[in-house]
Amino acid sequence: MRTRSAVVAPTLTDPLARAASTGVGGPLGRRAVTGHSWWTPLRLVLVIATLTFGLGVVQKSPCVVTHWSDAAQPLPFSHMCYSDISYLYVGRGLAEGVLPYQPLSSLSEIKQPSGPDTAHQYSVEYPVLTGAWMGAAGWVTRLVGRSPDVSTLSHDEVGADKDVQYDGTVFWGVNAIGFFVVLLLALGLLVHAQRRRPWDAMFVAASPVLALTAMINWDILVVGCVAAFLWAWSTRRTVWAGILIGLGAATKLFPLFFLGPLLVLCWRERKLDSWVQTAAAALGAWLVVNLPVFYWSPDEYLWFWRFNAHRGPDFGSIWLVASNYGHTASSHLINVSTWIFFGLACLAIGFLGLFAARRPRLVQLLFLVVTAFLLVNKVYSPQYVLWLLPLAALARPRWRDLVIWQACEIFYFFAVWMHIANFFVPAGDPDWLYGLAVLLRMAGEIFLAVIVVRDILNPCSDPVRQDGLSDDPLGGILDEGVDAEVNDEHSPAERPVGRRDTR
């Protein structure tokens, strides 16, 4: 339901939001004119995001210590406050001034690996832009922290220095400030990406999984790239959208998968020239970022690819649960199986996108593709939920469904730390609670995916399209395309809008 300002009001359209509003004055009046208050949707979204992110910092605070002994195991797991950030400041050589992907041959003799087991002690297991962020944050940390001289210490000895441990906490704080800025920019872009539905960004801003996982690793960076891509595409900046896909893939690889749904929908709308522009821009941006690092340090650059190709099943994956119950498989078999399952899922999603009676909304297909990848991937860390968060919020903007999905994620968040610390079962024994949590997490995602598929097949159940006025607010050049022509066979609730009047 729209107000007189044409902005969709959640308290009029979302049953859970309507019920929750009774304590603060009730639903917005149907004839209300919004937009005249200082509290615009953007400002409210940013305020809520500030509170959510702040709660996340508080939740992680037991582990943010200047002496590692104050947060010794099992505290990071019992308090569920573990973060990779402080430890990788030391573990990847940032405390020693080693740049991400720096050639080993350029390091002093005392910094050289002592054997095959430590050959990759400085290697960054992330794509290039994530490594660049780590290096920049390390430089700021050494600038404002204590920055002790550790040039005469071996890599194994650096972590024992109390000043280095202090700087590890400074590094965590520097990243927290940077992440917060990225989050606010991302939410601003999501609000402006679809001006009739600015409140959909609130699903991201108020998300409990944002508070719980934003400070575990560097995954919040890709949320910024995804939000920027959605804004660029929705505002018909196809080249910029491609550049942002390339930058996103250089941060976390999965935005590369966005080109598949774009191809399907552009094919259906006869706009393949736009897809070619976007794909070329994505490839160009990715190469511009990656090629210099590859030529500078090919061995260190390729470590990310080799590490992920050869690693076994890890936390969060169904492969690890099967391994814990004795059904082990080689990394090669898992890799092949994963790509087969993911490929089949992509074919099914492509078929759905091509042959659904009405063209799906772009973000619906993006959500389905990323969900399929995470369900079959051999690694599904707790913070990977951030990959889905903006896509889920925009693909199915209903509080009830998102709360159900996030409840499953929160249960998994609890179970994974209990599993790592062996709180419920002895080390080496099958952990039934953890296995249940993985299955419940998958069930939550499948639940949301099934509802999105239902919305595609039956647009009158789609919260975005059920008003009969909207087609694909994030669709950009796809919005109000061929499939949006008025058809008398549609009911009023299903009827798409006609083409825009361009006069």
C-alpha positions in Angstrom: 0.0 0.0 0.0 1.4 3.4 -1.0 0.9 6.7 0.8 0.1 9.9 -1.1 3.9 10.4 -1.6 4.0 7.0 -3.5 6.4 5.5 -0.9 5.5 2.0 0.2 4.8 2.1 3.9 5.7 -1.2 5.7 3.1 -0.7 8.4 0.4 -0.8 5.7 1.9 -3.7 3.7 3.7 -6.0 6.1 1.6 -7.8 8.7 4.4 -8.1 11.2 5.4 -4.4 10.9 1.7 -3.5 11.2 1.4 -5.5 14.4 4.6 -4.1 15.8 3.5 -0.5 15.1 0.6 -0.7 17.5 2.9 0.2 20.3 4.1 3.4 18.6 0.9 4.9 17.3 -0.3 2.3 14.8 0.0 2.0 11.1 0.6 5.0 8.9 -2.6 6.7 7.7 -3.6 5.8 4.2 -3.8 9.5 3.3 -0.7 10.5 5.1 1.8 12.7 3.2 5.3 11.5 4.1 8.6 13.2 3.3 8.1 16.4 5.4 9.7 15.1 8.6 13.4 15.5 9.3 13.3 11.7 10.0 13.5 10.5 6.4 13.7 6.8 5.7 17.5 7.2 5.0 18.2 8.8 8.3 16.1 6.3 10.2 17.8 3.4 8.4 21.2 4.9 9.2 20.3 5.4 12.9 19.1 1.8 13.3 22.2 0.5 11.5 24.4 2.5 13.9 22.6 0.9 16.9 22.8 -2.6 15.3 26.5 -2.2 14.5 27.2 -0.8 17.9 25.5 -3.8 19.6 27.7 -6.0 17.5 30.8 -4.2 18.7 29.6 -4.6 22.3 28.9 -8.3 21.7 32.5 -8.8 20.5 34.0 -6.7 23.3 35.0 -9.6 25.6 37.5 -10.6 22.9 38.8 -7.1 22.2 41.7 -7.1 24.6 45.1 -5.6 24.7 46.7 -8.8 26.1 45.7 -12.1 24.5 45.9 -13.9 27.8 42.8 -11.9 28.8 40.8 -13.7 26.1 42.4 -17.1 26.2 40.4 -20.1 25.1 37.6 -21.0 25.6 36.4 -17.5 26.2 36.2 -16.5 22.5 33.8 -19.5 22.0 31.9 -19.4 25.3 31.2 -15.7 24.7 30.7 -16.2 21.0 33.0 -13.2 20.3 35.7 -14.7 18.2 37.1 -12.6 15.4 39.8 -13.3 12.8 40.8 -9.7 12.6 43.2 -9.2 15.5 44.9 -12.5 15.1 45.5 -12.1 11.4 47.2 -8.8 12.0 50.0 -10.9 13.5 49.4 -14.1 11.6 49.7 -12.5 8.1 52.7 -10.4 8.9 50.9 -7.0 9.0 52.5 -6.3 12.4 55.9 -6.8 10.8 55.1 -4.4 7.9 54.8 -7.2 5.4 52.4 -6.2 2.6 49.7 -8.7 1.5 51.0 -10.8 -1.4 54.6 -9.5 -0.9 57.2 -11.8 -2.5 59.0 -13.9 0.1 62.3 -13.2 -1.7 62.0 -9.5 -0.6 61.9 -10.4 3.1 64.9 -10.4 5.4 66.6 -13.7 6.3 65.0 -13.9 9.7 61.6 -13.5 8.2 62.0 -16.4 5.8 59.9 -19.5 6.4 61.7 -22.2 8.4 60.3 -25.1 6.4 57.5 -26.4 4.2 54.9 -26.2 7.0 55.5 -22.4 7.3 56.0 -21.7 3.6 52.7 -19.7 3.5 52.8 -18.1 6.9 52.5 -14.6 5.3 50.1 -15.7 2.5 46.7 -14.0 2.4 43.9 -16.4 1.6 41.6 -13.7 0.3 41.0 -12.0 -3.0 43.1 -8.9 -3.9 40.9 -6.1 -2.7 40.3 -7.7 0.7 44.1 -8.1 1.0 44.5 -4.4 -0.1 42.1 -3.4 2.7 44.0 -5.4 5.2 47.3 -3.8 4.1 45.8 -0.3 4.3 44.3 -1.0 7.8 47.7 -2.4 8.9 49.4 0.8 7.7 47.0 3.0 9.7 47.5 0.8 12.8 51.2 1.1 12.7 50.8 4.8 12.3 48.5 5.3 15.3 49.5 2.3 17.5 52.6 1.5 19.4 54.3 -0.1 16.4 57.2 -1.8 18.1 60.3 -2.7 16.2 60.1 -6.4 15.5 62.6 -6.6 12.7 64.9 -8.8 14.7 62.2 -11.2 15.7 61.1 -14.3 13.7 57.5 -14.5 12.7 56.8 -17.0 15.5 58.1 -14.6 18.1 56.2 -11.5 17.0 52.9 -12.5 18.6 54.4 -12.7 22.1 55.3 -9.0 22.1 52.7 -7.1 24.3 52.9 -4.0 22.2 52.0 -6.1 19.1 49.1 -7.6 20.9 47.9 -4.1 21.8 48.2 -3.0 18.2 46.2 -6.1 17.2 43.3 -4.5 19.1 44.0 -1.2 17.4 43.8 -3.0 14.1 40.4 -4.4 15.1 39.2 -0.9 15.9 40.5 0.6 12.7 38.7 -2.1 10.7 35.5 -1.5 12.8 35.5 2.1 11.8 36.1 1.3 8.2 33.3 -1.4 8.2 30.9 1.1 9.8 31.5 3.6 7.0 31.1 0.9 4.4 27.8 -0.2 6.0 26.4 3.3 6.1 27.4 3.9 2.4 25.8 0.5 1.4 22.6 1.3 3.2 22.5 4.8 1.6 22.8 3.2 -1.8 20.1 0.6 -1.1 17.7 3.3 0.0 18.3 5.3 -3.2 18.3 2.2 -5.4 14.5 2.0 -5.3 13.0 5.3 -4.2 9.5 3.9 -3.8 10.6 1.2 -1.4 13.3 2.9 0.8 12.2 1.0 3.9 13.3 -2.4 2.5 16.9 -1.4 3.5 15.7 -1.5 7.1 15.7 -5.3 6.9 19.5 -5.0 6.5 20.0 -2.2 9.1 18.1 -4.0 11.8 19.3 -7.5 11.2 20.6 -9.4 14.2 23.0 -11.4 12.0 24.6 -8.1 11.0 25.4 -7.4 14.7 26.6 -11.0 15.3 28.8 -11.5 12.2 30.0 -8.1 10.8 33.2 -8.1 12.9 34.2 -11.8 12.4 36.1 -11.2 9.1 36.2 -8.8 6.1 32.9 -9.9 4.5 31.1 -6.6 5.2 33.2 -5.2 2.4 31.4 -7.2 -0.2 28.1 -6.0 1.1 29.2 -2.5 0.0 30.1 -3.8 -3.4 26.7 -5.6 -3.8 24.8 -2.5 -2.7 26.7 -0.3 -5.1 26.1 -2.8 -7.9 22.3 -2.8 -7.2 22.2 1.0 -7.1 24.2 1.3 -10.4 22.1 -1.3 -12.2 18.8 0.1 -10.9 19.8 3.6 -12.1 20.7 2.2 -15.6 24.4 2.7 -15.2 25.2 -0.7 -16.9 29.0 0.0 -17.3 29.3 1.0 -13.7 27.3 -2.0 -12.6 29.9 -4.2 -14.4 32.8 -2.4 -12.8 31.2 -3.0 -9.4 30.7 -6.7 -10.2 34.4 -6.9 -11.0 35.4 -5.1 -7.9 33.1 -7.3 -5.8 34.6 -10.4 -7.3 38.0 -9.0 -6.4 36.8 -8.7 -2.8 34.8 -12.0 -2.4 34.4 -14.1 -5.6 30.6 -14.7 -5.6 29.5 -11.4 -7.2 30.9 -12.9 -10.4 27.9 -15.2 -10.4 25.6 -12.1 -10.9 26.5 -12.2 -14.6 24.4 -15.4 -15.0 21.0 -13.9 -13.9 21.8 -10.8 -15.8 22.4 -12.8 -19.0 19.1 -14.7 -18.6 17.0 -11.6 -18.0 18.8 -9.5 -20.7 18.3 -12.4 -23.2 14.6 -12.5 -22.3 14.3 -8.7 -22.7 16.3 -8.6 -25.9 19.0 -6.4 -24.3 22.1 -8.5 -24.9 24.1 -5.5 -25.8 23.7 -4.1 -22.3 24.8 -7.4 -20.9 27.9 -7.4 -23.1 28.8 -4.0 -21.8 28.3 -5.0 -18.2 30.3 -8.3 -18.6 33.1 -6.5 -20.4 33.3 -3.8 -17.7 33.3 -6.5 -15.0 36.1 -8.4 -16.6 38.1 -5.2 -17.2 37.7 -4.1 -13.6 38.7 -7.5 -12.2 41.8 -7.6 -14.5 42.9 -4.1 -13.6 42.9 -5.0 -9.9 44.3 -8.5 -10.2 46.9 -8.4 -13.0 49.4 -6.0 -11.2 49.4 -8.2 -8.1 49.9 -11.3 -10.2 52.8 -9.9 -12.1 54.3 -8.5 -8.9 54.1 -11.7 -6.9 52.6 -14.7 -8.8 53.3 -17.3 -6.1 51.6 -15.3 -3.4 48.7 -14.2 -5.6 48.0 -17.8 -6.7 47.9 -19.0 -3.1 44.3 -17.9 -2.7 43.3 -20.1 -5.6 45.5 -23.1 -4.5 44.4 -22.8 -0.9 40.7 -22.9 -1.8 41.2 -25.7 -4.4 43.0 -28.0 -1.9 41.3 -27.3 1.4 38.9 -29.9 2.7 35.4 -29.4 4.0 35.1 -26.7 6.6 32.7 -25.2 9.1 29.1 -24.7 8.1 29.1 -27.1 5.1 27.1 -30.3 4.8 30.4 -31.9 3.7 31.9 -31.4 7.1 28.9 -32.9 8.8 29.1 -35.9 6.6 32.9 -36.2 7.4 32.2 -36.0 11.1 30.0 -39.0 10.7 32.6 -41.0 8.9 31.6 -40.2 5.3 34.8 -38.6 4.2 35.7 -37.5 0.7 38.8 -36.0 -1.0 39.0 -32.3 -1.7 39.0 -33.1 -5.4 35.8 -35.2 -5.2 34.1 -32.4 -3.1 35.2 -29.8 -5.6 33.8 -31.7 -8.6 30.6 -32.5 -6.8 30.1 -29.0 -5.6 30.5 -27.5 -9.1 28.2 -30.2 -10.6 25.5 -29.5 -8.0 25.9 -25.7 -8.3 25.9 -26.0 -12.1 22.7 -27.9 -12.1 21.1 -25.4 -9.7 22.2 -22.6 -12.0 20.6 -24.3 -15.0 17.3 -24.7 -13.0 17.4 -21.1 -12.0 18.2 -20.1 -15.6 15.2 -22.2 -16.9 13.0 -20.5 -14.3 14.2 -17.1 -15.4 13.6 -17.8 -19.0 10.3 -19.6 -18.9 8.4 -18.2 -16.0 5.2 -16.6 -17.2 6.4 -13.2 -16.0 10.0 -12.1 -15.9 11.4 -12.6 -12.4 12.8 -9.6 -10.6 16.6 -9.4 -10.9 17.3 -9.6 -7.2 15.2 -12.7 -6.9 17.5 -14.6 -9.3 20.6 -13.2 -7.6 19.4 -14.5 -4.3 18.6 -17.9 -5.6 22.1 -18.2 -7.3 24.0 -17.2 -4.2 21.9 -19.4 -2.0 22.5 -22.4 -4.2 26.3 -21.7 -4.0 26.3 -21.5 -0.3 24.2 -24.6 0.2 26.6 -26.8 -1.7 29.9 -25.1 -1.0 32.5 -26.9 1.1 33.0 -23.8 3.3 30.1 -21.9 4.8 31.6 -19.7 7.6 29.2 -17.9 10.0 29.8 -14.5 8.5 28.9 -15.7 5.0 25.3 -14.9 5.9 26.2 -11.3 5.1 26.5 -12.4 1.4 22.8 -13.2 1.4 21.6 -10.4 3.7 20.9 -7.5 1.2 19.7 -10.0 -1.5 17.3 -11.7 0.9 16.0 -8.4 2.2 15.2 -7.2 -1.3 14.1 -10.5 -2.8 11.5 -11.2 -0.1 10.8 -8.0 1.9 8.6 -9.6 4.5 9.6 -9.4 8.2 8.1 -12.7 9.1 10.0 -14.7 6.5 13.3 -12.9 7.2 12.9 -13.4 10.9 12.4 -17.2 10.4 15.5 -17.4 8.2 17.6 -15.4 10.6 16.4 -17.4 13.6 18.0 -20.4 11.9 21.2 -18.5 11.3 21.3 -17.4 15.0 20.9 -21.0 16.2 23.8 -22.0 13.9 25.9 -19.1 15.2 25.5 -20.4 18.7 26.1 -24.1 17.8 29.3 -23.5 15.7 31.2 -21.9 18.7 30.0 -24.7 21.0 31.2 -27.2 18.5 34.6 -25.7 18.0 35.2 -25.6 21.8 33.8 -29.2 22.2 31.4 -27.9 24.9 28.8 -30.6 24.3 30.7 -33.6 23.1 34.3 -34.8 23.5 36.7 -33.9 20.7 36.5 -36.3 17.9 33.0 -37.5 18.6 30.1 -36.7 16.3 28.4 -33.5 17.5 24.7 -34.1 16.9 23.8 -30.5 17.9 26.2 -29.0 15.4 24.9 -31.3 12.7 21.3 -30.3 13.5 22.3 -26.7 13.4 23.8 -27.0 9.9 20.7 -28.8 8.7 18.5 -26.2 10.3 20.5 -23.4 8.7 20.1 -25.0 5.3 16.4 -25.5 6.0 16.0 -21.8 6.7 17.6 -20.8 3.4 15.7 -23.4 1.5 12.5 -22.1 3.1 13.3 -18.6 1.9 14.3 -19.8 -1.5 11.1 -21.7 -2.0 9.0 -18.7 -1.1 11.0 -16.6 -3.6 10.4 -19.3 -6.3 6.7 -19.2 -5.4 6.7 -15.4 -5.9 8.3 -15.8 -9.3 5.7 -18.3 -10.4 2.8 -16.4 -8.8 3.6 -12.7 -8.9 0.5 -11.8 -6.9 2.2 -13.2 -3.9 5.4 -11.1 -4.4 5.4 -8.3 -1.9 6.9 -5.9 -4.5 4.5 -6.7 -7.3 1.3 -7.5 -5.5 0.2 -3.9 -5.6 -0.2 -4.2 -9.4 1.8 -1.0 -9.9 5.5 -2.2 -9.7 7.5 -4.3 -12.0 11.1 -4.5 -11.0 12.3 -1.5 -9.0 15.9 -2.7 -9.1 15.7 -3.9 -12.7 17.1 -0.8 -14.3 16.9 -1.4 -18.1 14.7 -4.5 -17.4 12.1 -2.6 -15.4 8.8 -2.3 -17.2 10.1 -4.2 -20.2 8.4 -6.7 -22.5 6.9 -8.7 -19.7 5.4 -5.7 -18.1 2.9 -4.9 -20.8 -0.7 -4.8 -19.6 -2.5 -8.1 -20.2 -6.2 -8.3 -19.6 -5.7 -11.9 -18.3 -4.0 -10.6 -15.2 -6.0 -9.9 -12.1 -5.7 -6.3 -10.7 -3.3 -7.6 -8.0 -1.1 -9.3 -10.6 -1.4 -6.7 -13.4 2.0 -5.2 -14.3 2.5 -1.7 -15.3 2.9 -0.6 -18.8 5.9 1.1 -20.3 6.9 4.5 -19.0 5.7 7.6 -20.8 8.9 9.0 -22.2 7.4 12.1 -23.6 
